[in-house]
Amino acid sequence: MTPYASLADDFYVNMNLATEMELPGQRETILHFFECLQKKYPTMRKFYCRDKRDFVLEEDKDQGRYRWAAVESKRLCSGQVNPASLETALEQHRLILELAPALLSVSPLDCEALDLLFGFDFAFRGNHNALLADALGVGPALDRVAEVPGCRVINFEPSLTVALDEDCRVQVRVSTETRTNAFQVRTGEFTEEQLSVYVTARQYGSLDPHSGYVEAIERLFRVGLEVLDNCVVNQILKPLARAISMK
């Protein structure tokens, strides 16, 4: 398992390529694309269509570790949940981006945005927003608000996006997603839901003519991993895990 497996209940590495033009949706094209992917990963056997235009191929989810891929109208997606290693996840994304130009007519010009996401899910029954505020703090500017007598935190999802180049085309976003609503806080009736932390490295716009999608995803992988290791593991993930263990 990866060194991140012990930090959360689930860890995943996803790739999303958003295109300016619609991707092909013909039966033969879609099936051929997924058949080529299945040759590399024969355990990806579950194929289905959702929302009439989104096609998905995935492994059995029962083991808690699985691969999946999807072709949507204007988005190509790939993911691996609880991967055995970071390299196996990156290898899958590389393969899909190698196949896409020839099999789905995806040109480097056609890139609206290319994302690589490192995701962490924590199962927690309770107020996700209050938990995040306790674990991470709300910051000096908002401390007084959080200390208003009788108050309860009902919305706190800290996020920060930074640009890494002068044109702001390469960005990294660290974000959180809670799944607690005001009704649950008011009634005290909580179900166990996933509290998520994301590190997303993104490149906007058409690719450099001397580069390709594989090179781009490898750059985003390095950038996202650097932020994850230096800015998120000890600062967000571990404090959040400790706070949950104490509840």
C-alpha positions as CSV (number, residue, x, y, z in Angstrom):
1,M,0.0,0.0,0.0
2,T,1.0,3.6,-0.5
3,P,2.4,5.6,2.5
4,Y,-0.9,7.6,2.4
5,A,-3.2,4.5,3.0
6,S,-3.0,4.9,6.7
7,L,-3.9,8.6,6.7
8,A,-7.6,8.2,5.8
9,D,-10.3,5.5,5.3
10,D,-9.9,5.8,1.5
11,F,-7.2,7.3,-0.7
12,Y,-7.5,7.8,-4.4
13,V,-5.7,9.3,-7.4
14,N,-7.9,10.7,-10.2
15,M,-7.2,12.2,-13.6
16,N,-9.7,14.4,-15.5
17,L,-9.2,15.8,-18.9
18,A,-11.8,18.4,-19.9
19,T,-12.0,19.0,-23.7
20,E,-13.2,22.0,-25.6
21,M,-14.9,19.8,-28.3
22,E,-17.2,16.8,-27.7
23,L,-15.5,13.4,-27.5
24,P,-16.6,10.7,-30.0
25,G,-19.6,8.7,-28.8
26,Q,-20.0,6.1,-31.5
27,R,-20.4,2.5,-30.3
28,E,-17.4,1.1,-32.1
29,T,-15.1,3.9,-31.0
30,I,-16.1,3.7,-27.3
31,L,-15.9,-0.1,-27.2
32,H,-12.5,-0.2,-29.0
33,F,-11.1,2.3,-26.5
34,F,-12.2,0.4,-23.5
35,E,-11.1,-3.0,-25.0
36,C,-7.6,-1.5,-25.4
37,L,-7.6,-0.5,-21.8
38,Q,-8.9,-3.9,-20.7
39,K,-6.0,-5.6,-22.4
40,K,-3.7,-3.9,-19.9
41,Y,-6.1,-4.4,-16.9
42,P,-8.2,-7.5,-17.6
43,T,-10.0,-7.3,-14.2
44,M,-11.8,-4.1,-15.5
45,R,-14.9,-6.0,-16.6
46,K,-17.9,-4.0,-15.5
47,F,-19.0,-1.8,-18.4
48,Y,-22.1,0.4,-18.3
49,C,-23.6,3.6,-19.5
50,R,-24.9,6.3,-17.2
51,D,-26.9,9.4,-18.1
52,K,-27.2,8.2,-21.7
53,R,-23.8,9.6,-22.8
54,D,-21.3,8.7,-20.0
55,F,-19.6,5.3,-20.5
56,V,-17.8,3.7,-17.6
57,L,-15.4,0.7,-17.2
58,E,-14.4,-0.4,-13.8
59,E,-13.2,-3.2,-11.6
60,D,-15.3,-4.9,-8.9
61,K,-15.6,-2.5,-5.9
62,D,-16.1,-5.2,-3.3
63,Q,-12.5,-5.5,-2.3
64,G,-12.2,-1.8,-1.5
65,R,-9.4,-1.3,-4.1
66,Y,-10.3,-0.8,-7.7
67,R,-9.7,1.0,-11.0
68,W,-12.2,2.9,-13.1
69,A,-12.3,5.0,-16.3
70,A,-15.0,7.0,-18.0
71,V,-15.6,8.7,-21.3
72,E,-18.2,11.5,-21.0
73,S,-19.3,14.0,-23.6
74,K,-16.5,16.5,-23.0
75,R,-14.4,14.8,-20.3
76,L,-12.1,11.8,-20.1
77,C,-11.7,10.4,-16.6
78,S,-9.5,7.9,-14.8
79,G,-9.2,6.8,-11.2
80,Q,-7.7,4.3,-8.8
81,V,-9.1,3.9,-5.3
82,N,-6.6,2.7,-2.6
83,P,-3.9,2.0,-5.2
84,A,-1.1,-0.5,-4.3
85,S,1.4,2.3,-5.2
86,L,1.4,5.8,-6.6
87,E,3.2,4.4,-9.7
88,T,0.4,2.0,-10.5
89,A,-2.1,4.9,-10.4
90,L,0.1,7.1,-12.6
91,E,0.7,4.2,-15.0
92,Q,-3.1,3.9,-15.5
93,H,-3.5,7.6,-16.2
94,R,-0.5,7.5,-18.6
95,L,-2.0,4.7,-20.6
96,I,-5.3,6.4,-21.0
97,L,-3.7,9.6,-22.1
98,E,-1.5,7.6,-24.6
99,L,-4.6,5.9,-26.1
100,A,-6.8,9.0,-26.2
101,P,-5.2,10.9,-29.2
102,A,-5.4,8.0,-31.6
103,L,-8.6,6.3,-30.4
104,L,-10.7,9.3,-29.3
105,S,-9.2,12.0,-31.6
106,V,-8.0,14.1,-28.6
107,S,-5.5,16.8,-29.7
108,P,-3.2,18.8,-27.4
109,L,-5.1,21.8,-28.8
110,D,-8.4,20.4,-27.4
111,C,-7.4,20.7,-23.7
112,E,-9.6,22.9,-21.6
113,A,-8.1,21.7,-18.4
114,L,-6.1,18.7,-17.2
115,D,-6.4,17.7,-13.5
116,L,-4.6,15.3,-11.2
117,L,-6.4,14.9,-7.9
118,F,-5.1,13.2,-4.7
119,G,-8.2,12.5,-2.6
120,F,-8.7,11.4,1.1
121,D,-12.0,10.4,2.6
122,F,-12.6,10.1,6.3
123,A,-15.8,8.4,7.6
124,F,-17.3,10.4,10.4
125,R,-20.7,10.5,12.1
126,G,-21.1,14.0,13.4
127,N,-20.8,17.7,12.4
128,H,-18.0,17.7,9.8
129,N,-17.8,21.5,9.8
130,A,-17.2,21.7,13.5
131,L,-14.7,18.9,13.3
132,L,-12.7,20.7,10.7
133,A,-12.8,23.9,12.7
134,D,-11.6,22.1,15.8
135,A,-8.9,20.1,14.0
136,L,-7.4,22.9,11.8
137,G,-8.5,26.1,13.5
138,V,-10.4,28.8,11.7
139,G,-7.5,31.3,11.7
140,P,-6.9,34.5,13.7
141,A,-9.3,36.6,11.6
142,L,-12.3,34.4,12.4
143,D,-11.5,33.2,15.9
144,R,-13.8,35.7,17.5
145,V,-16.7,34.6,15.3
146,A,-16.2,30.9,16.2
147,E,-16.3,32.0,19.9
148,V,-19.7,33.7,19.8
149,P,-21.6,32.4,22.9
150,G,-24.0,29.6,22.0
151,C,-22.9,29.3,18.3
152,R,-22.4,26.1,16.4
153,V,-20.4,25.9,13.2
154,I,-22.6,24.8,10.3
155,N,-20.4,25.7,7.3
156,F,-16.6,25.5,7.2
157,E,-14.8,24.2,4.1
158,P,-11.4,25.8,3.9
159,S,-9.7,25.9,0.5
160,L,-6.9,27.7,-1.1
161,T,-5.8,27.9,-4.8
162,V,-2.4,29.1,-5.9
163,A,-0.9,29.7,-9.3
164,L,2.6,28.4,-10.0
165,D,3.4,30.3,-13.2
166,E,3.1,33.9,-14.4
167,D,0.2,33.1,-16.7
168,C,-1.8,31.3,-13.9
169,R,-2.2,28.3,-16.2
170,V,-0.7,25.8,-13.7
171,Q,-2.5,25.8,-10.4
172,V,-2.8,23.8,-7.2
173,R,-5.9,23.7,-5.0
174,V,-6.1,22.3,-1.5
175,S,-9.7,22.0,-0.5
176,T,-12.1,20.2,1.8
177,E,-15.7,19.0,1.4
178,T,-18.1,18.4,4.2
179,R,-21.4,16.5,4.0
180,T,-23.2,17.8,7.1
181,N,-26.2,20.1,6.7
182,A,-28.0,22.5,9.0
183,F,-30.9,20.1,9.6
184,Q,-28.5,17.4,11.0
185,V,-26.9,19.9,13.2
186,R,-30.2,21.2,14.5
187,T,-31.6,17.7,15.2
188,G,-28.4,16.0,16.2
189,E,-29.3,13.1,13.9
190,F,-26.1,12.3,11.9
191,T,-25.3,9.5,9.6
192,E,-21.8,8.3,8.9
193,E,-20.7,10.3,5.8
194,Q,-17.4,11.0,4.1
195,L,-15.4,14.1,4.9
196,S,-13.0,14.7,2.1
197,V,-9.7,16.5,1.6
198,Y,-8.4,17.1,-2.0
199,V,-5.1,18.2,-3.5
200,T,-5.7,19.1,-7.1
201,A,-3.0,20.1,-9.6
202,R,-4.4,21.6,-12.8
203,Q,-3.2,22.9,-16.1
204,Y,-5.5,25.1,-18.1
205,G,-5.6,25.5,-21.8
206,S,-4.0,23.9,-24.9
207,L,-0.8,22.1,-24.3
208,D,2.6,23.3,-25.5
209,P,3.2,22.1,-29.1
210,H,6.4,20.4,-28.0
211,S,4.6,18.6,-25.1
212,G,1.9,15.9,-24.8
213,Y,-0.6,14.7,-22.3
214,V,1.7,12.1,-20.8
215,E,4.4,14.7,-20.1
216,A,1.7,17.1,-18.7
217,I,0.2,14.6,-16.3
218,E,3.7,13.6,-15.0
219,R,4.4,17.3,-14.3
220,L,1.1,17.7,-12.4
221,F,1.9,14.5,-10.5
222,R,5.2,15.9,-9.3
223,V,3.7,19.2,-8.4
224,G,0.7,17.8,-6.5
225,L,2.8,15.3,-4.6
226,E,5.2,18.0,-3.5
227,V,2.3,20.1,-2.1
228,L,0.8,17.0,-0.5
229,D,4.0,16.0,1.2
230,N,5.1,19.4,2.3
231,C,1.9,21.2,3.0
232,V,-1.0,18.8,3.7
233,V,0.0,15.6,5.4
234,N,1.2,17.0,8.7
235,Q,-0.8,20.2,8.5
236,I,-4.3,18.8,7.6
237,L,-4.5,15.0,7.3
238,K,-2.9,14.0,10.5
239,P,-4.6,16.6,12.7
240,L,-7.9,15.6,11.1
241,A,-7.3,11.9,11.8
242,R,-6.3,12.7,15.4
243,A,-9.5,14.7,15.9
244,I,-11.7,11.9,14.6
245,S,-10.0,9.3,16.8
246,M,-10.7,11.4,19.9
247,K,-14.5,11.7,19.2
